[in-house]
């Protein structure tokens, strides 16, 4: 059986993206400190962002663990397995959150997307969500995108992927 690649071999995933309000860049070790600060500042609210079975981010997450996690995201990006982006403000001096574009666990979708915004910028959450929807529509080769926990309830998503 031939497994279809997550993205077409001819598609070059963007390394960054600029909108009127955000700057997206590959989630990698170079942003570890700013990413860690954003994650830990919003740790309680971010629990469950990947579903009820995820323990990310743990309350005892360390910068070293975060750095290792970002190295994994970068390797996944380079091998075209999954695509994670750090979301910065337009000045590129504050990490506002992250975006994760992963292969779908459901046969009904091509990818599943998760995103979050730090607590002190929560007013940007809906704007980031709409920006990501538009960006995926305009710049990515996906027809059917799932947003578990957002556009699809966790209960329904759990049924979708089993």
CNS distance restraints for C-alpha pairs under 8 A (distance, minus, plus):
assign (resid   5 and name CA) (resid   9 and name CA) 7.60 0.50 0.50
assign (resid   6 and name CA) (resid  80 and name CA) 7.35 0.50 0.50
assign (resid   6 and name CA) (resid  81 and name CA) 6.59 0.50 0.50
assign (resid   6 and name CA) (resid 103 and name CA) 6.08 0.50 0.50
assign (resid   6 and name CA) (resid 110 and name CA) 7.76 0.50 0.50
assign (resid   7 and name CA) (resid  11 and name CA) 6.69 0.50 0.50
assign (resid   7 and name CA) (resid  80 and name CA) 7.35 0.50 0.50
assign (resid   7 and name CA) (resid 141 and name CA) 7.23 0.50 0.50
assign (resid   8 and name CA) (resid 141 and name CA) 7.82 0.50 0.50
assign (resid  11 and name CA) (resid 141 and name CA) 7.63 0.50 0.50
assign (resid  13 and name CA) (resid 140 and name CA) 7.52 0.50 0.50
assign (resid  15 and name CA) (resid  25 and name CA) 6.00 0.50 0.50
assign (resid  15 and name CA) (resid  26 and name CA) 5.81 0.50 0.50
assign (resid  16 and name CA) (resid  23 and name CA) 7.21 0.50 0.50
assign (resid  16 and name CA) (resid  24 and name CA) 5.14 0.50 0.50
assign (resid  16 and name CA) (resid  25 and name CA) 4.31 0.50 0.50
assign (resid  16 and name CA) (resid  26 and name CA) 6.49 0.50 0.50
assign (resid  17 and name CA) (resid  23 and name CA) 5.82 0.50 0.50
assign (resid  17 and name CA) (resid  24 and name CA) 4.96 0.50 0.50
assign (resid  17 and name CA) (resid  25 and name CA) 6.70 0.50 0.50
assign (resid  18 and name CA) (resid  22 and name CA) 5.97 0.50 0.50
assign (resid  18 and name CA) (resid  23 and name CA) 4.74 0.50 0.50
assign (resid  18 and name CA) (resid  24 and name CA) 6.44 0.50 0.50
assign (resid  19 and name CA) (resid  23 and name CA) 6.48 0.50 0.50
assign (resid  19 and name CA) (resid 131 and name CA) 7.64 0.50 0.50
assign (resid  20 and name CA) (resid  90 and name CA) 7.63 0.50 0.50
assign (resid  21 and name CA) (resid  89 and name CA) 6.56 0.50 0.50
assign (resid  21 and name CA) (resid  90 and name CA) 5.80 0.50 0.50
assign (resid  22 and name CA) (resid  87 and name CA) 6.57 0.50 0.50
assign (resid  22 and name CA) (resid  88 and name CA) 5.83 0.50 0.50
assign (resid  22 and name CA) (resid  89 and name CA) 5.02 0.50 0.50
assign (resid  22 and name CA) (resid  90 and name CA) 5.24 0.50 0.50
assign (resid  22 and name CA) (resid 128 and name CA) 7.88 0.50 0.50
assign (resid  23 and name CA) (resid  87 and name CA) 5.82 0.50 0.50
assign (resid  23 and name CA) (resid  88 and name CA) 5.00 0.50 0.50
assign (resid  23 and name CA) (resid  89 and name CA) 5.94 0.50 0.50
assign (resid  23 and name CA) (resid  90 and name CA) 5.69 0.50 0.50
assign (resid  23 and name CA) (resid  92 and name CA) 6.75 0.50 0.50
assign (resid  24 and name CA) (resid  85 and name CA) 5.88 0.50 0.50
assign (resid  24 and name CA) (resid  86 and name CA) 5.61 0.50 0.50
assign (resid  24 and name CA) (resid  87 and name CA) 4.69 0.50 0.50
assign (resid  24 and name CA) (resid  88 and name CA) 6.20 0.50 0.50
assign (resid  25 and name CA) (resid  85 and name CA) 5.23 0.50 0.50
assign (resid  25 and name CA) (resid  86 and name CA) 5.38 0.50 0.50
assign (resid  25 and name CA) (resid  87 and name CA) 6.75 0.50 0.50
assign (resid  25 and name CA) (resid  88 and name CA) 7.94 0.50 0.50
assign (resid  26 and name CA) (resid  74 and name CA) 7.19 0.50 0.50
assign (resid  26 and name CA) (resid  77 and name CA) 7.95 0.50 0.50
assign (resid  26 and name CA) (resid  83 and name CA) 7.73 0.50 0.50
assign (resid  26 and name CA) (resid  84 and name CA) 6.11 0.50 0.50
assign (resid  26 and name CA) (resid  85 and name CA) 4.44 0.50 0.50
assign (resid  26 and name CA) (resid  86 and name CA) 6.05 0.50 0.50
assign (resid  27 and name CA) (resid  31 and name CA) 7.03 0.50 0.50
assign (resid  27 and name CA) (resid  70 and name CA) 6.18 0.50 0.50
assign (resid  27 and name CA) (resid  73 and name CA) 6.50 0.50 0.50
assign (resid  27 and name CA) (resid  74 and name CA) 6.44 0.50 0.50
assign (resid  27 and name CA) (resid  84 and name CA) 5.40 0.50 0.50
assign (resid  27 and name CA) (resid  85 and name CA) 4.48 0.50 0.50
assign (resid  27 and name CA) (resid  86 and name CA) 4.85 0.50 0.50
assign (resid  27 and name CA) (resid  98 and name CA) 7.73 0.50 0.50
assign (resid  28 and name CA) (resid  32 and name CA) 6.97 0.50 0.50
assign (resid  28 and name CA) (resid  70 and name CA) 4.78 0.50 0.50
assign (resid  28 and name CA) (resid  71 and name CA) 5.87 0.50 0.50
assign (resid  28 and name CA) (resid  73 and name CA) 6.63 0.50 0.50
assign (resid  28 and name CA) (resid  74 and name CA) 5.30 0.50 0.50
assign (resid  29 and name CA) (resid  67 and name CA) 5.59 0.50 0.50
assign (resid  29 and name CA) (resid  68 and name CA) 7.75 0.50 0.50
assign (resid  29 and name CA) (resid  70 and name CA) 5.29 0.50 0.50
assign (resid  29 and name CA) (resid  71 and name CA) 5.77 0.50 0.50
assign (resid  29 and name CA) (resid  74 and name CA) 7.88 0.50 0.50
assign (resid  31 and name CA) (resid  35 and name CA) 5.84 0.50 0.50
assign (resid  31 and name CA) (resid  86 and name CA) 7.91 0.50 0.50
assign (resid  32 and name CA) (resid  36 and name CA) 5.82 0.50 0.50
assign (resid  32 and name CA) (resid  63 and name CA) 7.37 0.50 0.50
assign (resid  32 and name CA) (resid  66 and name CA) 6.69 0.50 0.50
assign (resid  32 and name CA) (resid  67 and name CA) 5.48 0.50 0.50
assign (resid  32 and name CA) (resid  70 and name CA) 7.02 0.50 0.50
assign (resid  33 and name CA) (resid  37 and name CA) 6.18 0.50 0.50
assign (resid  33 and name CA) (resid  63 and name CA) 7.11 0.50 0.50
assign (resid  34 and name CA) (resid  38 and name CA) 6.29 0.50 0.50
assign (resid  34 and name CA) (resid  94 and name CA) 6.89 0.50 0.50
assign (resid  34 and name CA) (resid  95 and name CA) 5.68 0.50 0.50
assign (resid  35 and name CA) (resid  39 and name CA) 6.13 0.50 0.50
assign (resid  35 and name CA) (resid  86 and name CA) 7.44 0.50 0.50
assign (resid  35 and name CA) (resid  95 and name CA) 5.91 0.50 0.50
assign (resid  35 and name CA) (resid  97 and name CA) 7.36 0.50 0.50
assign (resid  36 and name CA) (resid  40 and name CA) 5.98 0.50 0.50
assign (resid  36 and name CA) (resid  63 and name CA) 6.28 0.50 0.50
assign (resid  36 and name CA) (resid  66 and name CA) 6.47 0.50 0.50
assign (resid  37 and name CA) (resid  41 and name CA) 5.91 0.50 0.50
assign (resid  38 and name CA) (resid  42 and name CA) 6.50 0.50 0.50
assign (resid  38 and name CA) (resid  95 and name CA) 6.16 0.50 0.50
assign (resid  38 and name CA) (resid  96 and name CA) 6.57 0.50 0.50
assign (resid  38 and name CA) (resid  97 and name CA) 6.58 0.50 0.50
assign (resid  38 and name CA) (resid 118 and name CA) 5.70 0.50 0.50
assign (resid  39 and name CA) (resid  43 and name CA) 5.67 0.50 0.50
assign (resid  39 and name CA) (resid  46 and name CA) 7.74 0.50 0.50
assign (resid  39 and name CA) (resid  57 and name CA) 7.29 0.50 0.50
assign (resid  39 and name CA) (resid  97 and name CA) 7.60 0.50 0.50
assign (resid  39 and name CA) (resid 118 and name CA) 6.93 0.50 0.50
assign (resid  40 and name CA) (resid  57 and name CA) 7.85 0.50 0.50
assign (resid  40 and name CA) (resid  59 and name CA) 7.73 0.50 0.50
assign (resid  40 and name CA) (resid  61 and name CA) 7.94 0.50 0.50
assign (resid  41 and name CA) (resid 118 and name CA) 6.95 0.50 0.50
assign (resid  41 and name CA) (resid 119 and name CA) 6.94 0.50 0.50
assign (resid  42 and name CA) (resid  46 and name CA) 6.14 0.50 0.50
assign (resid  42 and name CA) (resid 118 and name CA) 5.48 0.50 0.50
assign (resid  42 and name CA) (resid 119 and name CA) 5.23 0.50 0.50
assign (resid  43 and name CA) (resid  47 and name CA) 6.47 0.50 0.50
assign (resid  43 and name CA) (resid  57 and name CA) 5.98 0.50 0.50
assign (resid  43 and name CA) (resid  58 and name CA) 7.37 0.50 0.50
assign (resid  43 and name CA) (resid  59 and name CA) 6.65 0.50 0.50
assign (resid  44 and name CA) (resid  59 and name CA) 7.77 0.50 0.50
assign (resid  45 and name CA) (resid 119 and name CA) 7.69 0.50 0.50
assign (resid  46 and name CA) (resid  56 and name CA) 7.55 0.50 0.50
assign (resid  46 and name CA) (resid  57 and name CA) 6.77 0.50 0.50
assign (resid  46 and name CA) (resid 116 and name CA) 7.51 0.50 0.50
assign (resid  47 and name CA) (resid  54 and name CA) 7.60 0.50 0.50
assign (resid  47 and name CA) (resid  55 and name CA) 6.62 0.50 0.50
assign (resid  47 and name CA) (resid  56 and name CA) 5.96 0.50 0.50
assign (resid  47 and name CA) (resid  57 and name CA) 6.05 0.50 0.50
assign (resid  47 and name CA) (resid  58 and name CA) 7.77 0.50 0.50
assign (resid  48 and name CA) (resid  52 and name CA) 5.09 0.50 0.50
assign (resid  48 and name CA) (resid  53 and name CA) 7.40 0.50 0.50
assign (resid  48 and name CA) (resid  54 and name CA) 6.04 0.50 0.50
assign (resid  48 and name CA) (resid  55 and name CA) 7.09 0.50 0.50
assign (resid  48 and name CA) (resid  56 and name CA) 7.20 0.50 0.50
assign (resid  49 and name CA) (resid  54 and name CA) 7.89 0.50 0.50
assign (resid  49 and name CA) (resid  56 and name CA) 7.89 0.50 0.50
assign (resid  49 and name CA) (resid 114 and name CA) 7.38 0.50 0.50
assign (resid  49 and name CA) (resid 115 and name CA) 7.95 0.50 0.50
assign (resid  49 and name CA) (resid 116 and name CA) 7.61 0.50 0.50
assign (resid  49 and name CA) (resid 149 and name CA) 7.30 0.50 0.50
assign (resid  50 and name CA) (resid  54 and name CA) 5.88 0.50 0.50
assign (resid  50 and name CA) (resid  56 and name CA) 7.71 0.50 0.50
assign (resid  50 and name CA) (resid 114 and name CA) 7.15 0.50 0.50
assign (resid  50 and name CA) (resid 148 and name CA) 7.92 0.50 0.50
assign (resid  50 and name CA) (resid 149 and name CA) 7.77 0.50 0.50
assign (resid  51 and name CA) (resid 149 and name CA) 7.14 0.50 0.50
assign (resid  51 and name CA) (resid 154 and name CA) 6.62 0.50 0.50
assign (resid  57 and name CA) (resid  61 and name CA) 6.65 0.50 0.50
assign (resid  61 and name CA) (resid  65 and name CA) 6.52 0.50 0.50
assign (resid  61 and name CA) (resid  66 and name CA) 7.09 0.50 0.50
assign (resid  62 and name CA) (resid  66 and name CA) 6.23 0.50 0.50
assign (resid  63 and name CA) (resid  67 and name CA) 6.04 0.50 0.50
assign (resid  64 and name CA) (resid  68 and name CA) 6.36 0.50 0.50
assign (resid  65 and name CA) (resid  69 and name CA) 6.22 0.50 0.50
assign (resid  66 and name CA) (resid  70 and name CA) 6.25 0.50 0.50
assign (resid  67 and name CA) (resid  71 and name CA) 6.35 0.50 0.50
assign (resid  68 and name CA) (resid  72 and name CA) 6.43 0.50 0.50
assign (resid  69 and name CA) (resid  73 and name CA) 6.38 0.50 0.50
assign (resid  70 and name CA) (resid  74 and name CA) 6.19 0.50 0.50
assign (resid  71 and name CA) (resid  75 and name CA) 6.27 0.50 0.50
assign (resid  72 and name CA) (resid  76 and name CA) 6.16 0.50 0.50
assign (resid  73 and name CA) (resid  77 and name CA) 6.15 0.50 0.50
assign (resid  73 and name CA) (resid  82 and name CA) 7.54 0.50 0.50
assign (resid  73 and name CA) (resid  83 and name CA) 7.16 0.50 0.50
assign (resid  73 and name CA) (resid  84 and name CA) 6.16 0.50 0.50
assign (resid  74 and name CA) (resid  78 and name CA) 6.18 0.50 0.50
assign (resid  74 and name CA) (resid  84 and name CA) 7.70 0.50 0.50
assign (resid  75 and name CA) (resid  79 and name CA) 6.09 0.50 0.50
assign (resid  76 and name CA) (resid  80 and name CA) 5.92 0.50 0.50
assign (resid  76 and name CA) (resid  81 and name CA) 5.03 0.50 0.50
assign (resid  76 and name CA) (resid  82 and name CA) 5.31 0.50 0.50
assign (resid  76 and name CA) (resid  83 and name CA) 6.79 0.50 0.50
assign (resid  77 and name CA) (resid  81 and name CA) 6.21 0.50 0.50
assign (resid  77 and name CA) (resid  82 and name CA) 5.50 0.50 0.50
assign (resid  77 and name CA) (resid  83 and name CA) 4.97 0.50 0.50
assign (resid  77 and name CA) (resid  84 and name CA) 7.04 0.50 0.50
assign (resid  81 and name CA) (resid 102 and name CA) 7.47 0.50 0.50
assign (resid  81 and name CA) (resid 103 and name CA) 7.47 0.50 0.50
assign (resid  82 and name CA) (resid 100 and name CA) 7.54 0.50 0.50
assign (resid  82 and name CA) (resid 101 and name CA) 5.88 0.50 0.50
assign (resid  82 and name CA) (resid 102 and name CA) 4.81 0.50 0.50
assign (resid  82 and name CA) (resid 103 and name CA) 6.67 0.50 0.50
assign (resid  83 and name CA) (resid 100 and name CA) 5.88 0.50 0.50
assign (resid  83 and name CA) (resid 101 and name CA) 4.99 0.50 0.50
assign (resid  83 and name CA) (resid 102 and name CA) 6.48 0.50 0.50
assign (resid  84 and name CA) (resid  98 and name CA) 7.16 0.50 0.50
assign (resid  84 and name CA) (resid  99 and name CA) 5.60 0.50 0.50
assign (resid  84 and name CA) (resid 100 and name CA) 4.38 0.50 0.50
assign (resid  84 and name CA) (resid 101 and name CA) 6.12 0.50 0.50
assign (resid  85 and name CA) (resid  98 and name CA) 5.57 0.50 0.50
assign (resid  85 and name CA) (resid  99 and name CA) 5.07 0.50 0.50
assign (resid  85 and name CA) (resid 100 and name CA) 6.45 0.50 0.50
assign (resid  86 and name CA) (resid  95 and name CA) 6.94 0.50 0.50
assign (resid  86 and name CA) (resid  96 and name CA) 7.78 0.50 0.50
assign (resid  86 and name CA) (resid  97 and name CA) 6.08 0.50 0.50
assign (resid  86 and name CA) (resid  98 and name CA) 4.48 0.50 0.50
assign (resid  86 and name CA) (resid  99 and name CA) 6.47 0.50 0.50
assign (resid  87 and name CA) (resid  95 and name CA) 5.85 0.50 0.50
assign (resid  87 and name CA) (resid  96 and name CA) 5.39 0.50 0.50
assign (resid  87 and name CA) (resid  97 and name CA) 5.02 0.50 0.50
assign (resid  87 and name CA) (resid  98 and name CA) 5.20 0.50 0.50
assign (resid  87 and name CA) (resid  99 and name CA) 7.17 0.50 0.50
assign (resid  88 and name CA) (resid  92 and name CA) 5.27 0.50 0.50
assign (resid  88 and name CA) (resid  93 and name CA) 6.95 0.50 0.50
assign (resid  88 and name CA) (resid  94 and name CA) 5.55 0.50 0.50
assign (resid  88 and name CA) (resid  95 and name CA) 4.47 0.50 0.50
assign (resid  88 and name CA) (resid  96 and name CA) 5.20 0.50 0.50
assign (resid  88 and name CA) (resid  97 and name CA) 7.13 0.50 0.50
assign (resid  89 and name CA) (resid  93 and name CA) 6.75 0.50 0.50
assign (resid  89 and name CA) (resid  94 and name CA) 5.80 0.50 0.50
assign (resid  89 and name CA) (resid  95 and name CA) 6.73 0.50 0.50
assign (resid  89 and name CA) (resid  96 and name CA) 6.52 0.50 0.50
assign (resid  96 and name CA) (resid 117 and name CA) 5.50 0.50 0.50
assign (resid  96 and name CA) (resid 118 and name CA) 5.55 0.50 0.50
assign (resid  96 and name CA) (resid 121 and name CA) 6.79 0.50 0.50
assign (resid  97 and name CA) (resid 115 and name CA) 7.30 0.50 0.50
assign (resid  97 and name CA) (resid 116 and name CA) 5.30 0.50 0.50
assign (resid  97 and name CA) (resid 117 and name CA) 4.37 0.50 0.50
assign (resid  97 and name CA) (resid 118 and name CA) 5.64 0.50 0.50
assign (resid  98 and name CA) (resid 115 and name CA) 5.52 0.50 0.50
assign (resid  98 and name CA) (resid 116 and name CA) 5.65 0.50 0.50
assign (resid  98 and name CA) (resid 117 and name CA) 7.00 0.50 0.50
assign (resid  99 and name CA) (resid 113 and name CA) 7.13 0.50 0.50
assign (resid  99 and name CA) (resid 114 and name CA) 5.76 0.50 0.50
assign (resid  99 and name CA) (resid 115 and name CA) 4.31 0.50 0.50
assign (resid  99 and name CA) (resid 116 and name CA) 6.82 0.50 0.50
assign (resid 100 and name CA) (resid 113 and name CA) 5.49 0.50 0.50
assign (resid 100 and name CA) (resid 114 and name CA) 5.13 0.50 0.50
assign (resid 100 and name CA) (resid 115 and name CA) 6.24 0.50 0.50
assign (resid 101 and name CA) (resid 111 and name CA) 6.57 0.50 0.50
assign (resid 101 and name CA) (resid 112 and name CA) 5.99 0.50 0.50
assign (resid 101 and name CA) (resid 113 and name CA) 4.67 0.50 0.50
assign (resid 101 and name CA) (resid 114 and name CA) 6.82 0.50 0.50
assign (resid 102 and name CA) (resid 111 and name CA) 5.49 0.50 0.50
assign (resid 102 and name CA) (resid 112 and name CA) 5.33 0.50 0.50
assign (resid 102 and name CA) (resid 113 and name CA) 6.28 0.50 0.50
assign (resid 103 and name CA) (resid 110 and name CA) 6.36 0.50 0.50
assign (resid 103 and name CA) (resid 111 and name CA) 4.50 0.50 0.50
assign (resid 103 and name CA) (resid 112 and name CA) 6.15 0.50 0.50
assign (resid 104 and name CA) (resid 109 and name CA) 5.86 0.50 0.50
assign (resid 104 and name CA) (resid 110 and name CA) 5.38 0.50 0.50
assign (resid 104 and name CA) (resid 111 and name CA) 4.15 0.50 0.50
assign (resid 104 and name CA) (resid 112 and name CA) 5.00 0.50 0.50
assign (resid 104 and name CA) (resid 146 and name CA) 7.65 0.50 0.50
assign (resid 105 and name CA) (resid 109 and name CA) 7.96 0.50 0.50
assign (resid 105 and name CA) (resid 111 and name CA) 7.87 0.50 0.50
assign (resid 105 and name CA) (resid 112 and name CA) 7.68 0.50 0.50
assign (resid 105 and name CA) (resid 160 and name CA) 7.99 0.50 0.50
assign (resid 105 and name CA) (resid 161 and name CA) 5.16 0.50 0.50
assign (resid 106 and name CA) (resid 110 and name CA) 7.89 0.50 0.50
assign (resid 106 and name CA) (resid 160 and name CA) 5.56 0.50 0.50
assign (resid 106 and name CA) (resid 161 and name CA) 4.35 0.50 0.50
assign (resid 106 and name CA) (resid 162 and name CA) 7.48 0.50 0.50
assign (resid 107 and name CA) (resid 160 and name CA) 7.92 0.50 0.50
assign (resid 107 and name CA) (resid 161 and name CA) 7.44 0.50 0.50
assign (resid 108 and name CA) (resid 144 and name CA) 7.52 0.50 0.50
assign (resid 108 and name CA) (resid 160 and name CA) 7.73 0.50 0.50
assign (resid 109 and name CA) (resid 144 and name CA) 4.89 0.50 0.50
assign (resid 109 and name CA) (resid 145 and name CA) 5.70 0.50 0.50
assign (resid 109 and name CA) (resid 146 and name CA) 6.18 0.50 0.50
assign (resid 110 and name CA) (resid 142 and name CA) 6.33 0.50 0.50
assign (resid 110 and name CA) (resid 143 and name CA) 7.16 0.50 0.50
assign (resid 110 and name CA) (resid 144 and name CA) 5.52 0.50 0.50
assign (resid 110 and name CA) (resid 145 and name CA) 6.05 0.50 0.50
assign (resid 110 and name CA) (resid 146 and name CA) 7.84 0.50 0.50
assign (resid 111 and name CA) (resid 142 and name CA) 7.35 0.50 0.50
assign (resid 111 and name CA) (resid 144 and name CA) 7.08 0.50 0.50
assign (resid 111 and name CA) (resid 145 and name CA) 5.26 0.50 0.50
assign (resid 111 and name CA) (resid 146 and name CA) 6.18 0.50 0.50
assign (resid 112 and name CA) (resid 145 and name CA) 5.89 0.50 0.50
assign (resid 112 and name CA) (resid 146 and name CA) 4.56 0.50 0.50
assign (resid 112 and name CA) (resid 147 and name CA) 5.74 0.50 0.50
assign (resid 112 and name CA) (resid 148 and name CA) 6.90 0.50 0.50
assign (resid 113 and name CA) (resid 145 and name CA) 7.16 0.50 0.50
assign (resid 113 and name CA) (resid 146 and name CA) 6.15 0.50 0.50
assign (resid 113 and name CA) (resid 147 and name CA) 5.11 0.50 0.50
assign (resid 113 and name CA) (resid 148 and name CA) 7.16 0.50 0.50
assign (resid 114 and name CA) (resid 147 and name CA) 6.24 0.50 0.50
assign (resid 114 and name CA) (resid 148 and name CA) 7.08 0.50 0.50
assign (resid 115 and name CA) (resid 129 and name CA) 7.42 0.50 0.50
assign (resid 116 and name CA) (resid 125 and name CA) 7.07 0.50 0.50
assign (resid 117 and name CA) (resid 121 and name CA) 6.36 0.50 0.50
assign (resid 117 and name CA) (resid 122 and name CA) 5.79 0.50 0.50
assign (resid 117 and name CA) (resid 124 and name CA) 7.16 0.50 0.50
assign (resid 117 and name CA) (resid 125 and name CA) 5.77 0.50 0.50
assign (resid 118 and name CA) (resid 122 and name CA) 6.09 0.50 0.50
assign (resid 121 and name CA) (resid 125 and name CA) 7.52 0.50 0.50
assign (resid 124 and name CA) (resid 128 and name CA) 6.00 0.50 0.50
assign (resid 125 and name CA) (resid 129 and name CA) 6.17 0.50 0.50
assign (resid 126 and name CA) (resid 130 and name CA) 6.24 0.50 0.50
assign (resid 127 and name CA) (resid 131 and name CA) 6.09 0.50 0.50
assign (resid 128 and name CA) (resid 132 and name CA) 6.08 0.50 0.50
assign (resid 129 and name CA) (resid 133 and name CA) 6.27 0.50 0.50
assign (resid 130 and name CA) (resid 134 and name CA) 6.19 0.50 0.50
assign (resid 131 and name CA) (resid 135 and name CA) 6.01 0.50 0.50
assign (resid 132 and name CA) (resid 136 and name CA) 6.00 0.50 0.50
assign (resid 133 and name CA) (resid 137 and name CA) 6.19 0.50 0.50
assign (resid 134 and name CA) (resid 138 and name CA) 6.06 0.50 0.50
assign (resid 135 and name CA) (resid 139 and name CA) 5.61 0.50 0.50
assign (resid 135 and name CA) (resid 140 and name CA) 7.33 0.50 0.50
assign (resid 136 and name CA) (resid 140 and name CA) 4.92 0.50 0.50
assign (resid 136 and name CA) (resid 141 and name CA) 7.75 0.50 0.50
assign (resid 136 and name CA) (resid 142 and name CA) 7.19 0.50 0.50
assign (resid 137 and name CA) (resid 141 and name CA) 7.76 0.50 0.50
assign (resid 137 and name CA) (resid 142 and name CA) 7.25 0.50 0.50
assign (resid 137 and name CA) (resid 143 and name CA) 7.81 0.50 0.50
assign (resid 146 and name CA) (resid 151 and name CA) 7.22 0.50 0.50
assign (resid 146 and name CA) (resid 152 and name CA) 7.15 0.50 0.50
assign (resid 147 and name CA) (resid 151 and name CA) 5.23 0.50 0.50
assign (resid 147 and name CA) (resid 152 and name CA) 6.09 0.50 0.50
assign (resid 148 and name CA) (resid 152 and name CA) 4.93 0.50 0.50
assign (resid 148 and name CA) (resid 153 and name CA) 6.26 0.50 0.50
assign (resid 148 and name CA) (resid 154 and name CA) 6.16 0.50 0.50
assign (resid 148 and name CA) (resid 157 and name CA) 6.16 0.50 0.50
assign (resid 149 and name CA) (resid 153 and name CA) 4.94 0.50 0.50
assign (resid 149 and name CA) (resid 154 and name CA) 5.09 0.50 0.50
assign (resid 149 and name CA) (resid 157 and name CA) 7.84 0.50 0.50
assign (resid 152 and name CA) (resid 156 and name CA) 6.45 0.50 0.50
assign (resid 152 and name CA) (resid 157 and name CA) 6.21 0.50 0.50
assign (resid 153 and name CA) (resid 157 and name CA) 6.07 0.50 0.50
assign (resid 154 and name CA) (resid 158 and name CA) 5.97 0.50 0.50
assign (resid 155 and name CA) (resid 159 and name CA) 6.63 0.50 0.50
assign (resid 156 and name CA) (resid 160 and name CA) 6.16 0.50 0.50
assign (resid 157 and name CA) (resid 161 and name CA) 6.28 0.50 0.50
assign (resid 158 and name CA) (resid 162 and name CA) 6.62 0.50 0.50
